[in-house]
Amino acid sequence: MFSVGRRWSTWAVSVTAVVATLVAAGCSSGTDDADPGSSTLRFGYVGSATDYPADEIGWALHTGLAEEVLGEYGIDSVERTAFGTGPDLNEAVIGGRIDVTSSGDTPALTARGTGAPTRLLALPSSSDSIIVARADGPADITELEGRKVAVVKGSTMHRFLVDALDDNGVEVELININSTGDSIAALSRGEVDAVATVRYMEVVNAALTGGQIAQIATAADYPGLASLRVHTVTEDFVDSHADFPAGWADLRARAVEDITARPAEYFDWLAELTGSPRTDVESLYPIDTINAESTDPQWVDWLTGTKDFLVDQQLIRNDFDIQQWTIA
């Protein structure tokens, strides 16, 4: 038993080792020996369960808008690669197999703090982590005192869980389970009492709508603890494609404009892509959480808070300045 948010030195060593070790990662549609100076963009994202990322970039890739827009900036083609976890994606970046990434804030920050040669491209969207329990289990975060809570350590949900528990003076036994599906299964078997997760995962949404589990806390009630999606680009790619940051910003703006103009088509595509019920996708993937601009001052503050948390937890080896990391 311990106070969550105070003792993670062992995990810090393991995270640093994983990020520093260059092993094969994920299910790749790209090539390992692509020339960073070529006109092919190697795009990697976290989300191995889907053929495209479930967002405006995925929509742009699906419709052909991505190659149309990026072609105006000297990019002839885009090779997309899906990865199961943020560490897998980070390994590919360090190994020189990916040029641009899309992931949660924690994997992107951990990679940069461990020496990955990346720059921050955009903070495209936000989402709220949640804590769920069985329908007949704890009804409030304060009822988790002394209980077992599952989370992916070092994830975006981890920071929310730690700070929310600390804010309420609650101590738990934290259980590291690296799969959302496994976490929900452990919850249903009574092996853990709660899970920190996100609602847009289909296994979570299905259990919530089916009444098997209930939400007992949300980051929406804790200012500054929202999870951010982060886009990064390698320094080598920017050095050889000076116009790319402007091209990526243009792509995102035009993609958001497109899905805003035809939301029904966008949500139909998301339902087919993710397997989520069509009635649920509008609440699971709301368009109004997508920021058409590259950054938002408030979101930069949130990102800085997450980075500081990771430094405090010794999950980031070397501290760095978010503003200096950001491409102007």
C-alpha positions as CSV (number, residue, x, y, z in Angstrom):
1,M,0.0,0.0,0.0
2,F,1.3,3.5,-0.8
3,S,0.3,7.0,-1.6
4,V,-0.1,7.1,-5.4
5,G,2.1,9.8,-7.0
6,R,5.1,9.4,-4.6
7,R,7.0,6.2,-5.4
8,W,7.8,5.4,-9.0
9,S,11.6,5.1,-9.3
10,T,11.5,1.4,-10.4
11,W,9.0,2.3,-13.1
12,A,11.1,5.2,-14.2
13,V,14.1,3.0,-14.8
14,S,11.9,0.6,-16.9
15,V,10.4,3.3,-19.0
16,T,13.8,4.8,-19.7
17,A,15.1,1.5,-20.7
18,V,12.2,0.7,-23.0
19,V,12.4,4.1,-24.8
20,A,16.2,3.8,-25.2
21,T,16.0,0.2,-26.6
22,L,15.5,0.1,-30.3
23,V,13.3,-3.0,-30.9
24,A,10.9,-3.7,-33.7
25,A,7.5,-2.1,-33.0
26,G,3.9,-2.4,-34.0
27,C,2.3,-3.3,-37.3
28,S,4.0,-1.3,-39.9
29,S,3.0,-0.3,-43.4
30,G,6.2,1.7,-44.0
31,T,9.8,0.7,-44.6
32,D,12.7,0.8,-42.2
33,D,15.2,2.2,-44.7
34,A,13.2,5.1,-46.1
35,D,15.4,8.2,-46.7
36,P,14.5,11.0,-44.4
37,G,15.2,13.4,-47.2
38,S,12.8,11.8,-49.6
39,S,9.3,13.1,-50.4
40,T,7.6,10.3,-48.6
41,L,6.2,11.1,-45.1
42,R,6.3,8.2,-42.7
43,F,3.5,8.8,-40.2
44,G,3.1,6.7,-37.1
45,Y,0.2,6.8,-34.7
46,V,-1.0,4.9,-31.6
47,G,-4.0,2.9,-32.4
48,S,-3.3,-0.6,-33.8
49,A,-7.0,-1.6,-33.6
50,T,-7.9,0.8,-36.5
51,D,-6.6,1.2,-40.1
52,Y,-6.5,5.0,-39.6
53,P,-6.3,7.2,-36.6
54,A,-9.8,8.1,-35.5
55,D,-9.4,11.9,-36.0
56,E,-9.0,14.6,-38.6
57,I,-5.7,13.2,-39.8
58,G,-7.2,9.8,-40.3
59,W,-10.1,11.4,-42.2
60,A,-7.7,13.3,-44.4
61,L,-5.7,10.1,-45.2
62,H,-9.0,8.2,-45.9
63,T,-10.4,10.8,-48.2
64,G,-7.1,11.6,-50.1
65,L,-7.0,15.2,-48.7
66,A,-3.7,14.5,-46.9
67,E,-1.7,13.7,-50.1
68,E,-3.5,16.5,-51.9
69,V,-2.6,19.2,-49.4
70,L,0.9,17.9,-48.5
71,G,1.6,17.6,-52.2
72,E,1.5,21.3,-52.3
73,Y,4.5,21.3,-49.9
74,G,6.6,18.7,-51.7
75,I,5.4,15.6,-50.0
76,D,4.5,13.0,-52.7
77,S,3.1,10.2,-50.5
78,V,2.2,9.2,-46.9
79,E,3.0,5.9,-45.4
80,R,1.0,5.3,-42.2
81,T,2.1,2.9,-39.4
82,A,-0.1,1.9,-36.5
83,F,1.4,1.0,-33.1
84,G,-0.1,-0.7,-30.1
85,T,1.5,1.6,-27.5
86,G,3.3,4.9,-27.1
87,P,6.6,3.2,-26.2
88,D,6.4,1.1,-29.4
89,L,6.0,4.3,-31.4
90,N,8.8,6.0,-29.5
91,E,11.2,3.2,-30.4
92,A,10.4,3.5,-34.0
93,V,11.1,7.3,-33.9
94,I,14.4,6.8,-32.2
95,G,15.2,4.0,-34.7
96,G,14.7,6.4,-37.6
97,R,11.6,4.6,-39.0
98,I,9.0,7.3,-38.4
99,D,9.0,11.0,-39.3
100,V,5.8,12.3,-37.8
101,T,3.9,11.0,-34.8
102,S,0.4,11.2,-33.2
103,S,0.0,9.9,-29.7
104,G,-1.1,10.9,-26.2
105,D,0.9,13.6,-24.4
106,T,2.7,11.3,-22.0
107,P,4.4,9.1,-24.6
108,A,5.5,12.2,-26.7
109,L,6.9,14.0,-23.6
110,T,8.6,10.8,-22.3
111,A,10.3,10.3,-25.7
112,R,11.6,13.9,-25.9
113,G,12.8,13.8,-22.3
114,T,14.7,10.6,-23.0
115,G,16.5,12.1,-25.9
116,A,14.3,11.4,-28.9
117,P,15.1,14.1,-31.6
118,T,11.6,15.5,-32.0
119,R,9.9,18.8,-32.2
120,L,6.3,19.6,-31.2
121,L,4.1,20.2,-34.2
122,A,0.6,20.5,-32.8
123,L,-1.7,19.9,-29.9
124,P,-4.7,18.9,-32.0
125,S,-7.3,17.7,-29.4
126,S,-8.1,17.1,-25.8
127,S,-10.0,14.3,-24.0
128,D,-11.0,13.5,-20.5
129,S,-9.6,10.4,-18.7
130,I,-12.1,8.7,-16.4
131,I,-12.1,6.2,-13.5
132,V,-14.6,3.4,-13.7
133,A,-15.7,0.7,-11.3
134,R,-18.2,-2.1,-11.3
135,A,-21.8,-1.1,-11.2
136,D,-22.1,-2.6,-7.7
137,G,-18.7,-1.3,-6.6
138,P,-17.3,2.0,-5.3
139,A,-19.6,4.9,-6.3
140,D,-17.1,7.7,-5.6
141,I,-13.4,8.2,-5.8
142,T,-13.2,8.6,-2.1
143,E,-14.5,5.0,-1.7
144,L,-11.3,3.7,-3.4
145,E,-9.3,4.0,-0.2
146,G,-7.2,0.9,0.3
147,R,-8.5,-0.7,-2.9
148,K,-6.8,-1.9,-6.1
149,V,-6.9,0.4,-9.2
150,A,-5.6,-0.6,-12.6
151,V,-3.8,1.8,-15.0
152,V,-1.2,1.9,-17.6
153,K,1.7,3.4,-15.7
154,G,3.2,6.4,-17.5
155,S,0.1,6.9,-19.6
156,T,-2.1,10.0,-19.8
157,M,-4.6,8.3,-17.5
158,H,-1.8,7.7,-14.9
159,R,-1.3,11.4,-14.3
160,F,-5.1,12.0,-13.9
161,L,-5.4,9.1,-11.5
162,V,-2.4,10.2,-9.4
163,D,-3.5,13.8,-9.1
164,A,-7.2,13.0,-8.5
165,L,-6.4,10.6,-5.8
166,D,-3.9,13.0,-4.1
167,D,-6.5,15.8,-4.3
168,N,-8.9,13.6,-2.4
169,G,-6.4,12.3,0.0
170,V,-7.0,8.7,-1.1
171,E,-4.4,5.9,-1.0
172,V,-4.7,2.9,-3.2
173,E,-2.7,-0.1,-4.4
174,L,-1.9,0.7,-8.0
175,I,-1.9,-2.3,-10.5
176,N,-0.1,-1.8,-13.8
177,I,-2.0,-3.5,-16.6
178,N,-0.9,-2.5,-20.1
179,S,-4.1,-3.4,-22.0
180,T,-7.4,-1.7,-21.6
181,G,-9.3,-4.9,-22.5
182,D,-7.3,-6.8,-19.8
183,S,-8.0,-4.1,-17.3
184,I,-11.8,-4.2,-17.9
185,A,-11.7,-8.0,-17.7
186,A,-9.8,-7.8,-14.4
187,L,-12.4,-5.4,-13.1
188,S,-15.3,-7.7,-14.1
189,R,-13.6,-10.6,-12.3
190,G,-13.1,-8.6,-9.2
191,E,-9.3,-8.7,-9.4
192,V,-9.2,-4.9,-9.3
193,D,-11.7,-2.4,-7.9
194,A,-11.4,0.4,-10.5
195,V,-9.7,1.3,-13.7
196,A,-8.3,4.6,-15.0
197,T,-9.1,4.7,-18.7
198,V,-10.8,6.7,-21.5
199,R,-14.4,6.4,-22.7
200,Y,-13.7,6.3,-26.4
201,M,-12.1,2.8,-26.1
202,E,-14.9,0.6,-27.5
203,V,-14.5,-2.0,-24.7
204,V,-15.0,0.7,-22.1
205,N,-17.9,2.4,-23.9
206,A,-19.7,-1.0,-24.4
207,A,-19.3,-1.8,-20.7
208,L,-20.5,1.6,-19.7
209,T,-23.6,1.6,-22.0
210,G,-24.3,-2.0,-21.0
211,G,-24.4,-1.1,-17.3
212,Q,-21.7,-3.5,-16.2
213,I,-19.4,-0.6,-15.1
214,A,-20.0,3.0,-14.0
215,Q,-18.0,6.2,-14.2
216,I,-17.0,7.4,-10.7
217,A,-14.6,10.3,-11.7
218,T,-13.6,12.3,-14.7
219,A,-10.8,14.7,-15.6
220,A,-13.5,17.2,-16.6
221,D,-13.9,17.9,-12.9
222,Y,-10.2,18.6,-12.4
223,P,-9.0,21.7,-14.3
224,G,-5.8,21.1,-16.1
225,L,-5.9,17.3,-16.1
226,A,-7.3,16.8,-19.6
227,S,-5.3,14.5,-21.8
228,L,-3.9,16.0,-25.0
229,R,-3.2,14.4,-28.3
230,V,0.3,15.5,-29.5
231,H,1.8,15.6,-33.0
232,T,5.6,15.6,-33.2
233,V,8.1,15.6,-36.1
234,T,11.7,14.5,-36.1
235,E,14.4,17.2,-36.4
236,D,15.9,15.4,-39.4
237,F,12.6,15.6,-41.3
238,V,12.2,19.3,-40.6
239,D,15.8,19.9,-41.6
240,S,15.2,18.3,-45.0
241,H,11.6,19.7,-45.5
242,A,11.6,23.2,-44.3
243,D,8.1,23.9,-45.4
244,F,6.6,20.9,-43.8
245,P,5.4,22.5,-40.5
246,A,3.4,25.0,-42.5
247,G,2.0,22.2,-44.7
248,W,1.0,20.1,-41.6
249,A,-0.8,23.1,-40.1
250,D,-2.6,23.7,-43.5
251,L,-3.6,20.0,-43.7
252,R,-5.1,20.1,-40.2
253,A,-7.0,23.3,-40.8
254,R,-8.4,22.0,-44.1
255,A,-9.3,18.6,-42.6
256,V,-11.2,20.2,-39.7
257,E,-13.0,22.5,-42.2
258,D,-13.9,19.4,-44.2
259,I,-15.3,17.4,-41.3
260,T,-17.2,20.4,-40.0
261,A,-18.8,20.8,-43.4
262,R,-19.9,17.2,-43.6
263,P,-20.1,15.8,-40.1
264,A,-22.6,13.0,-40.9
265,E,-20.1,11.4,-43.3
266,Y,-17.3,11.8,-40.8
267,F,-19.2,10.1,-38.0
268,D,-20.4,7.3,-40.4
269,W,-16.7,6.7,-41.2
270,L,-15.7,6.7,-37.5
271,A,-18.4,4.2,-36.7
272,E,-17.2,1.9,-39.4
273,L,-13.5,2.5,-38.5
274,T,-13.8,1.9,-34.8
275,G,-16.7,-0.5,-34.6
276,S,-18.6,1.8,-32.2
277,P,-22.3,2.2,-32.5
278,R,-23.2,5.1,-34.8
279,T,-25.3,6.5,-32.0
280,D,-22.3,6.8,-29.8
281,V,-19.5,8.2,-32.0
282,E,-20.7,11.8,-31.9
283,S,-20.2,11.8,-28.1
284,L,-17.1,9.6,-28.2
285,Y,-15.3,11.7,-30.8
286,P,-16.8,15.2,-30.7
287,I,-15.6,17.6,-33.3
288,D,-15.6,20.5,-30.9
289,T,-12.6,19.0,-29.0
290,I,-10.5,19.3,-32.1
291,N,-8.4,22.5,-32.3
292,A,-7.8,23.7,-35.8
293,E,-4.9,25.8,-34.7
294,S,-1.6,24.2,-34.0
295,T,-1.5,25.2,-30.3
296,D,-3.6,26.8,-27.7
297,P,-2.0,28.7,-24.8
298,Q,-4.1,27.0,-22.2
299,W,-3.3,23.6,-23.7
300,V,0.4,24.4,-23.6
301,D,0.0,25.1,-19.9
302,W,-1.7,21.8,-19.5
303,L,1.1,20.1,-21.4
304,T,3.7,21.8,-19.2
305,G,1.9,20.5,-16.1
306,T,2.0,16.9,-17.5
307,K,5.7,17.3,-18.3
308,D,6.4,18.6,-14.8
309,F,4.5,15.6,-13.3
310,L,6.6,13.2,-15.4
311,V,9.8,14.9,-14.2
312,D,8.6,14.7,-10.6
313,Q,7.8,11.0,-11.0
314,Q,11.2,10.4,-12.6
315,L,9.6,9.2,-15.8
316,I,11.5,11.9,-17.8
317,R,15.2,11.7,-17.5
318,N,16.0,15.2,-18.7
319,D,13.7,18.2,-18.1
320,F,13.2,20.5,-21.1
321,D,11.3,23.7,-22.0
322,I,8.0,23.2,-23.9
323,Q,8.3,26.5,-25.7
324,Q,11.7,25.7,-27.0
325,W,10.5,22.2,-28.0
326,T,7.7,23.8,-30.1
327,I,8.2,24.6,-33.7
328,A,7.5,28.4,-34.1
